[in-house]
Amino acid sequence: MSIIKLTTNINAPADICFDLSRSIDLHLNSMQHTDERAVAGRLFGHMDLNDQVTWEARHFGLKFRMTIRISEMRWPEYFIDEIVKSPFKLLRHLHTFERKGRATVMSDEFIFRSPFGWIGKIVDKFLLEPYMRKLLTKRNDVIKHAAETQARFMEDAEKAIA
């Protein structure tokens, strides 16, 4: 089993970060390079508790499908998505959002395991773990940029009204 932990500091409120993190549209934007698309379940908007989406994407030159479900959620503190159907034997992604004044510390704990016993462990360690870390980091960079842009827009609007 592999565990990837990431922390991203975002200059935006937790509710904005939380909502962007469960946005199918933003996820698709962050994964354009994999030709990812939502093909079943919730296809756009924000995922809520018990929502499912089936993603189809190209990784390592191969087309993969994976269905995930939001299994736990407490707005705007955390949510968990887990596999329903996937090439992975295990996949669980905990997203947490900790308020720090007007900013947010967004954390990911991404746990996965490939099938195929010891061969799967080797693939996880030397191929999938670095690849998944890069994908998650790219996704978090897109969330950070969108959240900070939205927060600045809201601040500017508040100043204009005042």
N, C-alpha and C positions, 0 to 999 in steps of 0.2 A: 504494500500500500504506500502510495506517495502522498505527501502533504505539501502544498504550496501555500505559504503565508505572505500576504502583501499588505502594505499600509500606504495609503495615499492621503496626503493633507490637501484639503480643498477649501478655498476661501469662499464658502457658500454655506447656507443653512442646511441642516441635516435633512429636512423634508424635501428640499430640491434634489439633493444627492440621492436620497432613497428613491424618489419617483423616477429619476433618470436611470437608475440602476435596474429598474424593473420594466423599462421601456423596450418593447420589441423593436420599435423603429430605430432607436439609438443603437441598440445592439447590432442590428443589421448594418447600420452605418459604420460601426467600428470593425465589422468583419467583411467589408466589401472585397478585400483581397482574397477571401476564401470562396467567393460566390455564394455566401450563405443566404438562405431564404427560409422563411417560415412557410411550411407546406400543410400543416394541419393543426387543429386546436385554435388557440388565440393567435391571430395572424398580425395584429397591430395593436397599438395602444399600450396600456400598462397591465402587467400581469398581477393578479390578485391571488389570495389564498385559494388553493386547490385548482387554479388554472393550469392547463397543460399547453405546451407548444411542441410541435415536431419541427426540428431544424434539419435542413439538408445543406451540406457544405462539402467543399473539396479540400482535402488535406493530404499531403504527400502524393498528389496526383490521383487520389481515389475519392469517389463520392461516398459520403457517410450520411446516415440518418440517425437522429437521436431525439427521443421524446423526454422532456423534463416536466416536472410538476412543482409548483410552489407548495411545499409541505408544511411550512411554518411561517408566520409573519406577525410582527408587532410594529406597526407604523409609528414613527419613522426610525425605530431602533435597529431592527434586523429582519432578515428573511432568509429562508433556506430553500434552495432548489435541489431536487434529487432526480436521478434517472427513473424513468418508467420502462423505457426500452432503449438499448444502446449497445454499441460494440464493447463498452466498458463493463466489467463485472460489478464495479462500484463507482459511483460518482455522487458526491455531496458537496454543495457549495454554500457556505455560510457567509452572508454579507452583513456586516455590522456598521453602524453609523453612530459615532460618538461626538456629541456637541462639545466644542471648545470655543466658548464665546460665540462669535458670529461665524466661526469656521467649523469644519467637520473633519474628523479623522475617519476615513472609510477603510475598513479592513476586510480582507478576504481570507477565508480558510477553505482551500480547494483540495478535497480528498478524492483520490481515484485509484482504481486498481484495474489492470487489464486481465483478461482471461489467460489461460495457457500456462499456469503455474510458474516455474522458475524462469521460463523464457519471457513470460509477461513481466516479471519483476525486472529483468534486464532491460526490456524495451521501455518500461516505465522510467527507470532510473536514467538511462543514457539517451533516450530519444524523446519520449513524451513529456517528461518533467520540464526540460528546458523549452520545448516547443509550447507547452501549455502556459508556462510562466511568461513567455513572450506574448502570447495571445491575450492573457489576462492583463498584463501591463499595458498593452496597446488599448484594450477596452477601457481600462481605468483612466488612461490619458484622455480619451474621448469624453468620458463622463466628467472628468475634472474640467476640461475646457468648456463643455456645455453648461455645467453648473455655475462656474465662475462668470461666464458670459450672461447667463440668466440673472444671477445675483446682482451684477453690475447694472443691468438694465432696470431691475426693480429698484435699486438704490437711486439711480438717476431719475426714475419716475417719481419716487417719493420726494426727492429734492425739488423737482419741478412743481409738485403740488403744494409743497410747503411754502 
